[in-house]
Amino acid sequence: MRGDDETRGPDVPPGEPVSGDTVAAATGAGAEPEYASTARKVSTAMGWSVGAKLARLAIAVAMSIVVVRGLGSHDYGVLSIVRTILTFLALICGFGLGQAVLRFMPEFRVRRDVEGLRGLFAFVLVVQLLVWAAFFALFLFKAGSLEALYRTPGLGFVLKVGVGLLVVDLVALVLSQTLTSFYDVKLLSVFTTISLLVTLGLTIAFLRLGHGIVGVLLAAAISGAMLSVALLDRCALHVPLSLRPTFRETRRLLRYSVPFAAIGVLNLITWRQSETLLLGYFRSPVEAGLFDLGYRIPQQVLELVPGAVWPLILATFAEIYSKKRESLPDAIGGYYKLLFVLVAPLSLFGAAISVPAVKILFGLPMESSGLLAQMFFLIFSVSFFSTPLSMALYVMELTWLNLIIYVCNAFVNVGLDLILIPRYGLYGAVVPVALVILASPFVYYYVLRARRVSFWIPWGFIGRCYLASLPLAGFFLVARYIDSVPGLVAACGLGGAVFWGSARAVAIFREEDDFLLRGLGPGLRRLVLGFFGWKGGS
């Protein structure tokens, strides 16, 4: 692993320019003319995607508060179990083909292969619908078995409803990923934000009418159906929509997507989903809900921006990798910078105020989730050391290597879950996740080096991010005095001001980062420069 002053990987050819850039390096902002159009599209799309993600985070927090308080700790635990099962099913039904859309549509666009675009869209949609239909039929007859397994009356009926409504999510996701692959995220961002607002309103209405867990699921499905209708016409502008799959390179597509499907399932096992299901089985739905909430909060906050830009980054890496493969090391280094300038302050501040925030927002019965959230804010920050490296494997179509890594992670994770959860409950569920996350960056590092893949990690930049975030540790002391919503809001405002001052004092961005910031687009660049107090390169 290399720092800012060692930015050249061992396999970079002599004379190959290496710079301290960000995602802009992948888009080629300020570089060769052939990358200019990609840079403009990505910077615009990224601005809309991040802005919408901020709005959706606020709505999602409000939604969580409404659902937790409206259902109570037991029913929220049951909902957590149902959502976890549906998440697994969604990934299996997806067959990894959604990621294939992000990987191959940019390539077909570069090649101007209209037939390939049409065939890919139809192939992905039809395969997912067929797999969903098979699962829906299975759950219509066998959902009662899971109800008996979890000793939870009514679980079987809720699962039947949830699996039936899952088709809405599958269609909406395919349409969203298609638009993302064309960097057409302006209306997508607006529509998805409006859809979440509709979900919030319907959820409140259904809970007040006494529809409970089914009402929560139905509210999401209705707004998802409205979103799909809105996105359909927009997708037709880019791809000649069809339900007749004629994808010519099926073997290549499946070779890429099937490992992705397995990775998705294994990724869920590695993260919170296996713990939620096992806590519900070995302990109670209440403990499953406490763990789910304590995990969900830091995940939503820390993945705020990374989650918004990940599909764009994958599509961008794929497009540029198709044009110039030597760009990959710079893109990896730049992605690290984009991640940690956000992750460092959010993880430290989030850990500091988690305990009072959960108690204030979600009520005293969910208080135990606060300490879990505090731990996960710190644990999850380490996971972002793996993100750019795993992205590189996806772009290089080495998906099978990611699959092997996730098989090992899942084996360790579930094995420790089965040992620790029955005995230690909630905190026994934290240990397996933490160990896998802490080990993953080292695994990816050695896998890429063994494959002689060039990359660099900007340790100097990451160190400055954490140095600027260090004053936020003082909020661990401030947190004990936060006991109301106004106090929580004031603490968040003060935390932003503290980081603003310390980031300027530390001078996180340096001369070598100017190339990176030029890829953000004029508006976002001015905002970043203004916040961090840097004038940019000369």
WOUR-V940623 format. One record per pair of residues at least 6 apart in sequence whose ideal C-beta (glycine too) atoms are under 6 Angstrom apart, sorted by the first residue. I is the first residue (numbers start at 1). J is the second residue. D is the distance in whole Angstrom. If there is no record, write none. Layout:
# WOUR-V940623
((I J D) (I J D))
This chain:
# WOUR-V940623
((1 457 5) (2 456 5) (2 457 6) (3 459 4) (3 460 5) (4 458 5) (4 460 3) (7 18 5) (7 456 5) (8 18 5) (9 329 5) (9 454 3) (9 455 6) (9 456 6) (11 452 5) (11 454 4) (12 454 5) (19 515 5) (20 512 4) (20 513 6) (21 330 6) (21 334 5) (21 515 4) (21 516 4) (22 334 3) (22 337 5) (22 338 5) (22 516 4) (23 334 5) (23 335 6) (23 338 5) (24 516 5) (24 519 2) (25 330 4) (25 331 5) (25 334 4) (26 316 5) (26 317 5) (26 320 5) (26 331 3) (27 38 5) (27 39 4) (27 42 5) (27 316 6) (27 519 5) (28 35 2) (28 39 6) (29 39 4) (29 518 5) (29 519 3) (30 515 6) (30 518 4) (39 519 6) (41 183 4) (42 316 5) (43 520 6) (43 521 3) (45 183 4) (45 185 4) (45 312 6) (46 309 6) (46 312 6) (47 524 5) (48 185 5) (48 186 5) (48 189 4) (49 185 5) (49 189 6) (49 308 4) (50 305 5) (50 308 5) (52 189 3) (52 193 5) (53 304 6) (53 308 4) (55 193 5) (56 193 6) (56 196 5) (57 304 5) (59 196 5) (59 200 6) (63 200 5) (65 361 5) (66 203 6) (66 204 6) (67 216 6) (68 76 5) (68 362 5) (69 363 6) (70 207 4) (73 286 5) (73 289 6) (73 365 5) (74 285 6) (74 286 6) (75 213 6) (76 289 4) (77 285 3) (77 286 5) (77 288 5) (77 289 3) (78 152 6) (78 285 5) (79 213 5) (80 276 5) (80 288 5) (80 289 5) (80 292 4) (81 280 5) (81 288 6) (82 158 5) (82 162 5) (84 273 5) (84 276 5) (84 277 6) (86 162 5) (86 166 6) (88 268 6) (89 135 6) (91 264 4) (91 265 5) (93 128 5) (93 131 5) (93 132 5) (93 170 6) (94 128 6) (95 127 6) (95 261 5) (96 257 4) (96 258 6) (96 260 3) (96 261 3) (97 124 4) (97 257 5) (98 173 6) (98 177 5) (99 260 5) (100 253 5) (100 256 6) (100 257 4) (101 124 6) (101 177 5) (101 178 6) (101 181 6) (102 177 6) (102 181 5) (102 311 6) (102 314 5) (102 315 5) (103 318 5) (104 120 6) (105 181 4) (106 181 6) (106 315 5) (106 318 5) (106 319 4) (107 322 5) (108 116 4) (108 117 5) (110 322 6) (117 239 5) (118 240 5) (118 242 5) (119 246 4) (119 247 4) (120 247 5) (121 239 5) (122 242 5) (122 243 6) (122 244 6) (122 245 4) (123 245 4) (123 247 4) (124 174 6) (125 174 5) (126 245 5) (128 170 5) (132 167 5) (132 170 6) (136 163 5) (136 164 6) (139 159 6) (139 160 6) (139 163 4) (143 156 4) (143 159 4) (143 160 5) (144 156 4) (147 155 4) (147 156 4) (150 280 6) (158 213 5) (161 214 5) (161 217 6) (162 217 5) (165 217 6) (165 221 4) (168 221 5) (168 224 4) (168 225 5) (169 224 6) (171 228 5) (172 224 5) (172 227 5) (172 228 5) (175 231 4) (175 235 5) (178 235 5) (179 188 5) (180 311 5) (181 315 5) (182 238 5) (187 234 6) (191 227 6) (191 230 5) (195 223 5) (195 227 4) (198 223 4) (199 219 5) (199 220 5) (199 223 4) (202 219 4) (202 222 6) (203 216 6) (203 219 4) (206 215 3) (206 219 5) (207 215 6) (256 397 6) (256 399 6) (259 399 4) (259 400 5) (259 403 4) (260 399 6) (262 403 6) (263 402 5) (263 403 5) (263 406 5) (266 406 4) (266 410 4) (269 410 4) (269 413 6) (270 409 5) (270 410 6) (270 413 5) (270 436 5) (272 295 4) (274 414 6) (274 417 6) (275 291 6) (275 429 4) (276 288 5) (276 291 6) (276 292 5) (278 417 5) (278 421 5) (279 287 5) (279 288 4) (279 291 5) (279 429 6) (280 288 4) (282 421 5) (282 422 5) (283 425 5) (287 425 6) (287 426 6) (290 368 5) (290 369 5) (291 426 6) (291 429 6) (293 366 6) (293 369 4) (294 369 4) (294 372 3) (294 373 5) (295 376 6) (297 373 5) (298 350 6) (298 373 5) (298 376 4) (298 377 4) (298 380 5) (301 346 6) (301 350 5) (302 343 6) (302 346 6) (302 380 5) (305 342 5) (306 339 6) (317 331 6) (317 395 4) (318 395 6) (320 327 5) (321 395 5) (329 454 4) (329 455 5) (332 388 5) (332 392 6) (332 455 4) (333 456 5) (333 458 5) (334 516 6) (335 388 4) (336 388 5) (336 457 6) (336 458 5) (337 458 6) (337 461 5) (339 384 5) (340 462 5) (340 465 5) (341 465 5) (343 381 5) (343 384 5) (344 465 4) (344 466 5) (344 469 4) (345 469 4) (345 499 5) (347 377 5) (347 381 4) (348 469 5) (348 472 5) (349 472 5) (349 495 5) (350 377 4) (351 374 5) (351 377 4) (351 378 5) (352 475 4) (352 476 5) (352 479 6) (353 475 6) (353 479 5) (353 491 6) (354 370 5) (354 373 4) (354 374 4) (355 370 4) (355 374 6) (356 479 5) (356 482 4) (357 488 6) (358 369 5) (358 370 4) (359 367 5) (359 370 6) (360 488 6) (375 430 6) (379 434 5) (379 437 6) (382 437 5) (382 438 6) (383 437 5) (385 441 4) (386 440 4) (386 441 5) (386 444 5) (389 444 4) (389 448 6) (390 402 6) (393 401 5) (393 402 5) (401 447 6) (405 443 6) (409 436 5) (412 436 6) (413 432 5) (413 436 5) (416 432 4) (417 432 5) (420 428 3) (420 431 6) (421 428 5) (421 429 5) (464 506 5) (464 508 5) (467 506 5) (468 502 5) (468 503 4) (468 506 4) (468 508 6) (471 498 5) (471 502 5) (472 495 6) (482 488 6) (482 491 6) (503 532 5) (504 533 4) (508 532 6) (509 532 6) (509 534 5) (511 537 6) (514 536 5) (514 537 3) (517 525 5) (529 536 6))
